[in-house]
């Protein structure tokens, strides 16, 4: 099924928000960043939610937002959070309500981008960030693949190249519909 709702999934720092904005512009779709949506709707930052309410409550809020957006009218690109795939219900919703694209990045790429980004990542506030990235990525890889209709290996690509690949893939998919 071809949707007018495209979700970008992948590990943190894989480029979902940056690519999502550019992809939405290229498609003349609206852009929604799920984490920003959650922050706006709760009036709290993601790190604050993790610290004060915990990851379980954050995931509950994230799931509600994903479900609501999956039923919204209009054409848009959604940049999901890296852990959205950890809940089976979210994986089902991504398959049912979205045309999902997995932005796959190697651990080394993720680390380099995190170093450059400087943003607070609650799950990576640990002594051994490298091992944690590898562990979480290994754990989530099958889930990202499960929900996605297309995968883009982003390590050696810049944003315009990624957008071009996704747009070309969407054109091929729509040609088959």
C-alpha positions as CSV (number, residue, x, y, z in Angstrom):
1,X,0.0,0.0,0.0
2,X,1.3,3.5,-0.9
3,X,0.9,6.1,1.8
4,X,1.2,9.8,1.8
5,X,2.8,9.4,5.2
6,X,6.5,8.5,5.2
7,X,8.3,7.6,8.4
8,X,12.1,7.7,8.6
9,X,13.4,5.1,11.1
10,X,16.9,4.4,12.3
11,X,19.2,4.8,15.2
12,X,19.8,8.2,16.8
13,X,22.1,10.4,14.7
14,X,21.3,8.4,11.5
15,X,20.0,11.6,10.0
16,X,16.2,11.2,10.3
17,X,15.4,14.8,11.2
18,X,17.8,16.4,8.7
19,X,16.9,14.1,5.9
20,X,13.2,14.3,6.9
21,X,13.1,18.1,6.5
22,X,14.8,17.9,3.1
23,X,12.7,15.0,1.9
24,X,9.5,16.8,2.9
25,X,10.6,19.9,1.0
26,X,11.4,17.8,-2.1
27,X,8.0,16.1,-2.0
28,X,6.1,19.2,-1.0
29,X,4.9,17.4,2.2
30,X,4.8,18.7,5.7
31,X,7.5,17.6,8.1
32,X,7.0,16.4,11.7
33,X,9.8,15.4,14.1
34,X,8.2,13.0,16.6
35,X,10.5,14.1,19.5
36,X,9.7,17.8,18.8
37,X,6.0,16.9,18.6
38,X,6.2,15.2,22.0
39,X,8.1,18.1,23.5
40,X,5.5,20.6,22.2
41,X,2.6,18.5,23.4
42,X,4.0,17.8,26.9
43,X,5.8,21.1,27.5
44,X,8.9,19.1,28.5
45,X,12.1,18.1,26.9
46,X,12.9,14.5,26.0
47,X,15.8,14.4,28.6
48,X,13.4,15.8,31.2
49,X,10.8,13.2,30.5
50,X,13.4,10.4,30.7
51,X,14.8,11.8,34.0
52,X,11.5,12.6,35.8
53,X,9.1,10.1,34.3
54,X,11.4,7.3,33.0
55,X,11.8,5.6,29.7
56,X,8.6,3.5,30.1
57,X,6.5,6.6,30.4
58,X,8.3,8.3,27.5
59,X,7.6,5.2,25.3
60,X,3.9,5.4,26.3
61,X,3.8,9.1,25.2
62,X,5.8,8.3,22.1
63,X,3.3,5.5,21.1
64,X,0.3,7.7,21.6
65,X,1.9,10.4,19.4
66,X,2.8,7.9,16.7
67,X,-0.8,6.5,16.7
68,X,-2.3,10.0,16.5
69,X,-0.1,11.1,13.6
70,X,-0.7,7.8,11.8
71,X,-4.4,8.7,11.6
72,X,-3.9,12.4,10.7
73,X,-4.9,13.8,7.4
74,X,-2.4,15.1,4.9
75,X,0.9,14.2,3.4
76,X,3.9,14.4,5.6
77,X,7.3,13.0,6.4
78,X,7.9,11.9,10.0
79,X,11.3,11.6,11.7
80,X,10.8,9.1,14.4
81,X,12.9,8.6,17.5
82,X,15.5,5.9,17.4
83,X,13.8,3.8,19.9
84,X,10.3,3.9,18.5
85,X,10.7,0.4,17.2
86,X,11.2,-1.1,20.6
87,X,7.4,-1.5,21.2
88,X,5.6,-4.2,19.1
89,X,2.6,-1.9,18.8
90,X,4.7,0.8,17.3
91,X,6.2,-1.6,14.8
92,X,2.6,-2.7,13.8
93,X,1.6,1.0,13.4
94,X,4.6,1.8,11.3
95,X,3.8,-1.1,8.9
96,X,0.1,-0.3,8.9
97,X,0.0,3.5,8.7
98,X,3.3,4.5,7.2
99,X,5.6,3.9,4.3
100,X,8.8,3.6,6.3
101,X,12.4,4.1,5.2
102,X,15.3,2.8,7.3
103,X,18.3,5.1,7.4
104,X,21.0,2.6,8.3
105,X,24.3,3.9,9.8
106,X,27.3,2.1,11.1
107,X,28.3,2.6,14.8
108,X,31.3,4.6,13.7
109,X,29.2,7.0,11.7
110,X,26.7,7.4,14.6
111,X,29.6,8.1,17.1
112,X,31.1,10.7,14.8
113,X,27.8,12.4,14.3
114,X,27.0,12.4,18.0
115,X,30.4,14.0,18.8
116,X,29.6,16.7,16.3
117,X,26.0,17.1,17.4
118,X,26.6,17.6,21.1
119,X,22.9,17.0,21.9
120,X,21.9,15.2,25.1
121,X,21.0,11.6,24.4
122,X,19.5,10.0,27.6
123,X,20.2,6.4,26.6
124,X,23.9,7.3,25.9
125,X,24.7,9.1,29.2
126,X,26.8,6.1,30.2
127,X,30.5,5.4,30.7
128,X,31.0,3.3,27.6
129,X,29.0,5.0,24.9
130,X,30.6,2.9,22.1
131,X,29.5,-0.4,23.6
132,X,26.1,0.9,24.3
133,X,25.6,2.2,20.7
134,X,26.7,-1.2,19.3
135,X,24.5,-3.1,21.7
136,X,21.4,-1.0,21.1
137,X,22.0,-1.0,17.3
138,X,22.4,-4.8,17.3
139,X,19.2,-5.2,19.3
140,X,17.1,-2.9,17.1
141,X,18.5,-3.7,13.6
142,X,15.9,-6.4,13.0
143,X,13.1,-4.1,14.1
144,X,14.2,-1.3,11.8
145,X,14.3,-3.8,8.9
146,X,10.9,-5.3,9.9
147,X,9.0,-2.0,9.6
148,X,10.7,-0.6,6.6
149,X,9.9,-1.0,2.9
150,X,13.3,0.5,1.9
151,X,16.7,0.8,3.4
152,X,19.3,3.5,2.7
153,X,22.9,3.0,3.9
154,X,23.7,6.6,4.8
155,X,27.4,6.3,5.9
156,X,28.9,7.5,2.6
157,X,26.0,9.7,1.4
158,X,25.2,13.4,2.0
159,X,21.6,14.6,2.6
160,X,20.8,15.5,-1.1
161,X,22.0,12.0,-2.2
162,X,19.8,10.3,0.5
163,X,16.8,12.4,-0.5
164,X,17.4,11.6,-4.2
165,X,17.5,7.9,-3.4
166,X,14.3,8.0,-1.4
167,X,12.5,10.0,-4.0
168,X,13.6,7.7,-6.8
169,X,12.4,4.7,-4.7
170,X,9.1,6.3,-4.0
171,X,8.6,7.0,-7.7
172,X,9.3,3.3,-8.5
173,X,6.9,2.2,-5.8
174,X,4.1,4.5,-7.0
175,X,4.7,3.3,-10.5
176,X,3.9,-0.2,-9.4
177,X,0.7,0.8,-7.6
